[in-house]
Amino acid sequence: MSEYPYVQPIPAIELAPLVDPEPERHWLQQALLRWLDDEYLPEAINAQIADRAASIYIRQRLEGENDLGSLLVAIVTEMQAFDFSKSFYGEFTIANAVSDLLTERLKLDRCCGG
C-alpha cells in the first residue's frame, strides 16, 4: 500500500493507432512551428526544429509506439542530437510542446490526462 493512499497515479495516455502518417506529420509540424513562432520570436531554426520533432514522432508511431509518455521520452532523447545553439528552445521544451499539442487536439486535460 502506498504511503500516500490519496495519491492516484496519472493514467497513461494511449493514442489510437496511426492510420495515415502524412497528414498527421503535416499537422504536427505546422502546429509546432506556430507554437514555436508564437512563444518567443519567429526564428528560421524553428522550421527545422518542428520538422525534426514531427519526423521523430511519426517514425515512433510507425514503429508501433502509441503511449504518449514513451513518445515524449523518444522526442527528448532524439532531439538531444539537434543543435539548439541558434534557438531559445531545448529538447525538453519541444517534447513538452508536442505533448501539449497532442493532448489539446484530443481535448484532454494537459495536467492529468483526463
Secondary structure in CASP SS format (residue, H / E / C, confidence):
PFRMAT SS
TARGET T0000
AUTHOR 0000-0000-0000
METHOD secondary structure of the structure
MODEL  1
M C 1.00
S C 1.00
E C 1.00
Y C 1.00
P C 1.00
Y C 1.00
V C 1.00
Q C 1.00
P C 1.00
I C 1.00
P C 1.00
A C 1.00
I C 1.00
E E 1.00
L C 1.00
A C 1.00
P C 1.00
L C 1.00
V C 1.00
D C 1.00
P H 1.00
E H 1.00
P H 1.00
E H 1.00
R H 1.00
H H 1.00
W H 1.00
L H 1.00
Q H 1.00
Q H 1.00
A H 1.00
L H 1.00
L H 1.00
R H 1.00
W H 1.00
L H 1.00
D H 1.00
D H 1.00
E H 1.00
Y C 1.00
L C 1.00
P C 1.00
E C 1.00
A C 1.00
I H 1.00
N H 1.00
A H 1.00
Q H 1.00
I H 1.00
A H 1.00
D H 1.00
R H 1.00
A H 1.00
A H 1.00
S H 1.00
I H 1.00
Y H 1.00
I H 1.00
R H 1.00
Q H 1.00
R H 1.00
L H 1.00
E C 1.00
G C 1.00
E C 1.00
N C 1.00
D E 1.00
L H 1.00
G H 1.00
S H 1.00
L H 1.00
L H 1.00
V H 1.00
A H 1.00
I H 1.00
V H 1.00
T H 1.00
E H 1.00
M H 1.00
Q C 1.00
A C 1.00
F C 1.00
D C 1.00
F C 1.00
S C 1.00
K C 1.00
S C 1.00
F C 1.00
Y C 1.00
G C 1.00
E H 1.00
F H 1.00
T H 1.00
I H 1.00
A H 1.00
N H 1.00
A H 1.00
V H 1.00
S H 1.00
D H 1.00
L H 1.00
L H 1.00
T H 1.00
E H 1.00
R H 1.00
L C 1.00
K C 1.00
L C 1.00
D C 1.00
R C 1.00
C C 1.00
C C 1.00
G C 1.00
G C 1.00
END
